[in-house]
């Protein structure tokens, strides 16, 4: 058991169930690689998520390709001495070095979920020779706010990250979120689900997730500086049309009309992003929301990767 009086930012409930650790730019990165094949698929989780949250996606892709997930520096089971938040250049420098030390040669297919979608596009802009395709799952985007109703962006601007995760979190709140994660990961093996759930409801992990995404406006400006250099590679965007329990938990009191407007806005944005690629497509995924798409509809992600992966067409 974790000492509840210890520093919530450094303690963990349970260790990583498996995986390999690489030293990258002076700190350790937790990774997990499966499958085989010349071309590699790299999974980039969203802010507040870790590589193993995409385990079911990885399980499916490993049937026809090599696939790697990893926890970014300062997050998950990777080294905590990395200061958060970080810029896109720093994060993609880390990713580029990880691929080198892990002996992964491109071109790769990048699967970026949420904040990971920004990292994927920025990496592609800087290293186009290493990217064969993009699967962007509910991706973060520098123009996201432009497609949202003002009432919603005003709510976002009033958000105070320092008040969200106090050092002491009431047990009933932790139990509530534990239930959400257990439901979302119901099909995960026990040895993966249990450490993921235990750590996701720990104050340290919760705070880290908020810290990593706390500079999202600055990340948007950084992305704009290279957006015209993103290579024209085959690209699939996956848009969740449902509203999952995680979304409802953070949207208490929000009118259904506003939630519907948010979904309509992101559909318009993602349609336009997909159209900017000569081989781009925006696919709607029903029955799941932003957080749960990679956990509960891995088939949609796996199918998108399969459609882009040359080995799967042989």
ZABALUM-239218 format. One record per residue (C-alpha): x, y, z; residue in three letters. Coordinates in Angstrom, 2 decimals. Layout:
<nodes>
((X,Y,Z),'ala');
...
</nodes>
This chain:
<nodes>
((0.00,0.00,0.00),'unk');
((1.12,3.56,-0.72),'unk');
((1.85,5.84,2.23),'unk');
((-0.94,8.41,2.01),'unk');
((1.26,10.98,3.79),'unk');
((3.95,10.76,1.11),'unk');
((4.39,13.25,-1.70),'unk');
((1.45,12.58,-4.05),'unk');
((3.49,13.67,-7.08),'unk');
((6.17,11.00,-6.64),'unk');
((4.45,7.99,-5.10),'unk');
((2.75,5.30,-7.17),'unk');
((0.22,2.67,-6.27),'unk');
((1.55,-0.15,-8.46),'unk');
((4.59,-0.66,-10.74),'unk');
((4.42,-1.17,-14.50),'unk');
((3.27,-4.73,-15.27),'unk');
((5.91,-5.23,-17.99),'unk');
((7.88,-3.40,-20.65),'unk');
((11.38,-2.13,-21.37),'unk');
((13.04,1.06,-20.18),'unk');
((15.31,3.17,-22.38),'unk');
((17.55,6.05,-21.35),'unk');
((16.70,9.01,-23.56),'unk');
((18.21,12.48,-23.16),'unk');
((19.22,11.68,-19.60),'unk');
((15.97,10.18,-18.32),'unk');
((14.19,6.83,-18.46),'unk');
((11.24,6.14,-20.75),'unk');
((8.92,3.20,-20.16),'unk');
((8.07,1.35,-23.38),'unk');
((6.26,-1.78,-24.52),'unk');
((6.88,-3.31,-27.97),'unk');
((5.00,-6.20,-29.58),'unk');
((4.38,-7.68,-33.01),'unk');
((6.84,-7.93,-35.85),'unk');
((7.45,-6.44,-39.26),'unk');
((9.65,-3.88,-40.98),'unk');
((7.29,-0.92,-40.60),'unk');
((6.51,0.17,-37.04),'unk');
((3.38,1.75,-35.58),'unk');
((4.02,4.19,-32.73),'unk');
((1.23,4.93,-30.25),'unk');
((1.08,8.43,-28.74),'unk');
((-1.40,8.63,-25.84),'unk');
((-3.29,11.74,-24.88),'unk');
((-2.55,14.08,-22.00),'unk');
((-3.16,12.32,-18.71),'unk');
((-2.92,8.96,-20.45),'unk');
((-0.13,6.41,-20.73),'unk');
((0.93,3.96,-23.38),'unk');
((-0.82,0.95,-21.84),'unk');
((-4.16,2.78,-21.95),'unk');
((-3.98,1.85,-25.65),'unk');
((-3.26,-1.81,-24.88),'unk');
((-6.25,-3.19,-26.78),'unk');
((-5.28,-1.10,-29.81),'unk');
((-1.74,-2.46,-29.55),'unk');
((-2.99,-6.05,-29.25),'unk');
((-4.87,-5.70,-32.53),'unk');
((-2.10,-3.97,-34.48),'unk');
((0.49,-6.51,-33.29),'unk');
((-1.29,-9.13,-35.42),'unk');
((0.18,-7.56,-38.57),'unk');
((2.85,-5.01,-37.55),'unk');
((5.44,-4.04,-34.99),'unk');
((3.87,-1.61,-32.52),'unk');
((5.45,0.48,-29.78),'unk');
((3.82,2.43,-26.97),'unk');
((5.67,4.60,-24.48),'unk');
((5.10,7.00,-21.61),'unk');
((6.48,10.46,-22.30),'unk');
((9.08,11.86,-19.94),'unk');
((7.52,13.06,-16.70),'unk');
((4.38,10.96,-17.15),'unk');
((3.17,7.48,-16.29),'unk');
((5.95,5.06,-15.44),'unk');
((8.69,7.12,-17.09),'unk');
((11.15,9.23,-15.11),'unk');
((9.58,12.07,-13.15),'unk');
((12.50,14.51,-13.18),'unk');
((11.24,15.95,-16.48),'unk');
((9.57,19.29,-15.80),'unk');
((6.03,19.70,-17.15),'unk');
((4.55,21.19,-19.22),'unk');
((6.84,20.94,-22.23),'unk');
((6.74,22.32,-25.75),'unk');
((6.15,20.32,-28.92),'unk');
((9.80,20.56,-29.96),'unk');
((11.05,19.11,-26.69),'unk');
((8.55,16.26,-26.73),'unk');
((9.27,15.36,-30.35),'unk');
((13.04,15.60,-29.79),'unk');
((12.54,12.98,-27.08),'unk');
((10.47,10.80,-29.40),'unk');
((13.04,11.07,-32.20),'unk');
((15.84,9.99,-29.86),'unk');
((13.73,7.13,-28.45),'unk');
((13.21,5.72,-31.94),'unk');
((16.97,5.89,-32.49),'unk');
((18.03,4.16,-29.27),'unk');
((15.25,1.56,-29.67),'unk');
((16.57,0.86,-33.20),'unk');
((13.28,1.68,-34.87),'unk');
((13.74,2.88,-38.42),'unk');
((11.08,4.68,-40.36),'unk');
((8.91,5.37,-42.00),'unk');
((6.41,4.73,-39.19),'unk');
((2.67,5.12,-38.83),'unk');
((1.92,7.43,-35.92),'unk');
((-1.28,6.95,-33.92),'unk');
((-1.93,10.09,-31.87),'unk');
((-4.81,10.34,-29.41),'unk');
((-5.95,13.80,-28.23),'unk');
((-2.78,15.70,-27.20),'unk');
((-0.84,12.89,-28.87),'unk');
((-2.36,14.03,-32.17),'unk');
((-0.56,17.37,-31.87),'unk');
((2.69,15.57,-31.12),'unk');
((2.17,13.29,-34.13),'unk');
((1.61,16.16,-36.59),'unk');
((4.51,18.18,-35.20),'unk');
((6.85,15.19,-35.42),'unk');
((5.71,14.60,-39.02),'unk');
((6.41,18.23,-39.90),'unk');
((9.95,18.01,-38.49),'unk');
((10.79,14.49,-39.68),'unk');
((8.65,13.80,-42.77),'unk');
((11.02,11.07,-43.96),'unk');
((10.15,9.03,-40.86),'unk');
((6.37,9.13,-41.24),'unk');
((4.38,6.89,-43.59),'unk');
((0.90,7.73,-42.32),'unk');
((-1.12,9.31,-39.53),'unk');
((-4.06,8.02,-37.51),'unk');
((-5.37,10.94,-35.47),'unk');
((-7.83,9.88,-32.77),'unk');
((-9.89,12.79,-31.46),'unk');
((-6.77,14.89,-32.05),'unk');
((-5.87,18.13,-30.39),'unk');
((-5.70,20.93,-32.94),'unk');
((-4.51,24.52,-32.93),'unk');
((-7.82,25.76,-34.40),'unk');
((-10.10,23.75,-32.12),'unk');
((-11.46,26.80,-30.27),'unk');
((-12.52,28.47,-33.53),'unk');
((-15.08,25.74,-34.10),'unk');
((-16.55,25.85,-30.60),'unk');
((-19.41,28.03,-29.28),'unk');
((-18.21,31.03,-27.24),'unk');
((-20.14,29.84,-24.20),'unk');
((-18.01,26.71,-24.18),'unk');
((-14.66,28.46,-24.65),'unk');
((-15.60,30.87,-21.85),'unk');
((-16.10,27.86,-19.58),'unk');
((-12.69,26.50,-20.56),'unk');
((-11.08,29.87,-19.83),'unk');
((-12.57,29.89,-16.33),'unk');
((-11.01,26.50,-15.54),'unk');
((-8.50,26.69,-12.69),'unk');
((-6.15,23.67,-12.91),'unk');
((-4.67,24.36,-9.48),'unk');
((-8.03,23.75,-7.81),'unk');
((-8.87,20.49,-9.56),'unk');
((-6.49,18.01,-7.94),'unk');
((-5.72,18.90,-4.33),'unk');
((-3.17,16.93,-2.33),'unk');
((-5.99,15.12,-0.57),'unk');
((-8.80,13.79,-2.75),'unk');
((-11.96,12.56,-0.99),'unk');
((-12.26,8.80,-1.13),'unk');
((-15.71,8.99,-2.72),'unk');
((-14.29,10.93,-5.68),'unk');
((-11.45,8.48,-6.10),'unk');
((-13.92,5.59,-5.94),'unk');
((-16.10,7.29,-8.55),'unk');
((-13.24,7.65,-11.04),'unk');
((-11.99,4.17,-10.19),'unk');
((-15.37,2.89,-11.36),'unk');
((-15.12,4.85,-14.61),'unk');
((-11.70,3.44,-15.41),'unk');
((-12.71,-0.09,-14.45),'unk');
((-15.70,0.09,-16.77),'unk');
((-13.64,1.56,-19.63),'unk');
((-10.97,-1.14,-19.21),'unk');
((-13.34,-4.02,-18.46),'unk');
((-11.86,-6.12,-21.28),'unk');
((-8.23,-5.54,-20.24),'unk');
((-6.35,-8.42,-18.55),'unk');
((-6.24,-8.08,-14.77),'unk');
((-2.46,-7.65,-14.73),'unk');
((-2.79,-4.55,-16.94),'unk');
((-6.09,-3.12,-15.72),'unk');
((-5.30,-3.20,-12.01),'unk');
((-2.10,-1.10,-12.05),'unk');
((-3.59,1.29,-14.61),'unk');
((-6.73,1.92,-12.55),'unk');
((-4.82,2.22,-9.26),'unk');
((-2.42,4.78,-10.66),'unk');
((-4.95,6.75,-12.69),'unk');
((-6.88,7.62,-9.51),'unk');
((-3.72,8.54,-7.62),'unk');
((-3.28,12.31,-6.98),'unk');
((0.20,12.26,-8.52),'unk');
((-0.96,10.89,-11.87),'unk');
((-4.03,13.13,-11.91),'unk');
((-1.91,16.22,-11.32),'unk');
((0.65,15.19,-13.95),'unk');
((-2.11,14.80,-16.56),'unk');
((-3.31,18.34,-15.91),'unk');
((0.22,19.74,-15.90),'unk');
((1.15,18.15,-19.22),'unk');
((-1.78,19.78,-21.03),'unk');
((-1.75,23.09,-19.13),'unk');
((0.07,24.95,-21.94),'unk');
((-2.29,23.88,-24.73),'unk');
((-2.61,27.43,-26.10),'unk');
((1.17,27.73,-26.43),'unk');
((1.28,24.32,-28.08),'unk');
((-1.26,25.55,-30.61),'unk');
((0.91,28.52,-31.53),'unk');
((3.94,26.24,-31.83),'unk');
((1.99,23.94,-34.13),'unk');
((0.93,26.84,-36.34),'unk');
((4.57,27.63,-37.00),'unk');
((5.06,24.29,-38.80),'unk');
((1.53,23.34,-39.87),'unk');
((2.26,23.93,-43.56),'unk');
((5.17,21.47,-43.35),'unk');
((3.11,18.45,-42.26),'unk');
((3.70,15.95,-45.11),'unk');
((0.86,14.86,-47.34),'unk');
((0.76,11.28,-46.10),'unk');
((-2.29,8.98,-45.92),'unk');
((-4.27,10.13,-42.90),'unk');
((-7.32,8.85,-41.04),'unk');
((-9.05,10.90,-38.35),'unk');
((-11.35,9.14,-35.90),'unk');
((-14.09,11.27,-34.35),'unk');
((-16.10,10.03,-31.37),'unk');
((-19.73,11.06,-31.70),'unk');
((-20.81,9.86,-28.26),'unk');
((-20.45,11.47,-24.85),'unk');
((-18.79,9.08,-22.41),'unk');
((-18.93,9.01,-18.62),'unk');
((-15.61,10.84,-18.36),'unk');
((-16.96,13.74,-20.38),'unk');
((-20.14,13.91,-18.35),'unk');
((-18.14,13.87,-15.12),'unk');
((-16.27,17.04,-16.10),'unk');
((-19.33,18.63,-17.74),'unk');
((-21.74,18.54,-14.80),'unk');
((-24.45,21.10,-15.33),'unk');
((-23.57,21.68,-18.98),'unk');
((-26.59,21.82,-21.27),'unk');
((-27.03,18.94,-23.70),'unk');
((-27.26,21.51,-26.49),'unk');
((-23.78,22.74,-25.66),'unk');
((-22.35,19.23,-25.66),'unk');
((-24.01,18.61,-29.02),'unk');
((-22.55,21.86,-30.37),'unk');
((-19.08,20.73,-29.28),'unk');
((-19.47,17.46,-31.18),'unk');
((-20.76,19.26,-34.29),'unk');
((-17.88,21.71,-34.14),'unk');
((-15.18,19.09,-33.93),'unk');
((-16.77,17.17,-36.81),'unk');
((-16.52,20.29,-38.99),'unk');
((-12.91,20.83,-37.96),'unk');
((-11.85,17.24,-38.51),'unk');
((-13.59,17.10,-41.89),'unk');
((-11.53,20.12,-42.97),'unk');
((-8.30,18.67,-41.58),'unk');
((-8.91,15.40,-43.41),'unk');
((-9.62,17.29,-46.63),'unk');
((-6.21,19.00,-46.37),'unk');
((-4.58,15.64,-47.13),'unk');
((-4.90,14.16,-50.61),'unk');
((-5.58,10.79,-48.96),'unk');
((-7.40,11.98,-45.86),'unk');
((-10.59,10.68,-44.28),'unk');
((-12.60,11.52,-41.17),'unk');
((-14.40,8.48,-39.79),'unk');
((-17.12,8.83,-37.17),'unk');
((-17.09,6.32,-34.31),'unk');
((-20.37,5.93,-32.47),'unk');
((-21.08,4.83,-28.93),'unk');
((-17.89,6.16,-27.33),'unk');
((-16.48,9.50,-26.27),'unk');
((-13.16,11.29,-26.32),'unk');
((-11.45,9.28,-23.56),'unk');
((-12.96,5.86,-24.15),'unk');
((-12.55,5.52,-27.93),'unk');
((-9.10,3.90,-27.69),'unk');
((-10.21,1.61,-24.85),'unk');
((-13.65,0.48,-25.99),'unk');
((-13.45,0.77,-29.79),'unk');
((-9.94,-0.47,-30.52),'unk');
((-11.32,-2.10,-33.66),'unk');
((-11.84,1.34,-35.24),'unk');
((-8.23,2.33,-34.56),'unk');
((-6.83,-1.02,-35.68),'unk');
((-8.85,-0.87,-38.91),'unk');
((-7.52,2.63,-39.66),'unk');
((-3.93,1.48,-39.12),'unk');
((-4.50,-1.64,-41.22),'unk');
((-5.81,0.51,-44.07),'unk');
((-2.58,2.52,-44.02),'unk');
((-0.10,-0.29,-43.34),'unk');
((1.50,-1.80,-46.47),'unk');
((2.14,-5.22,-44.91),'unk');
((-1.57,-5.76,-44.23),'unk');
((-2.34,-5.56,-47.98),'unk');
((0.10,-8.22,-49.11),'unk');
</nodes>
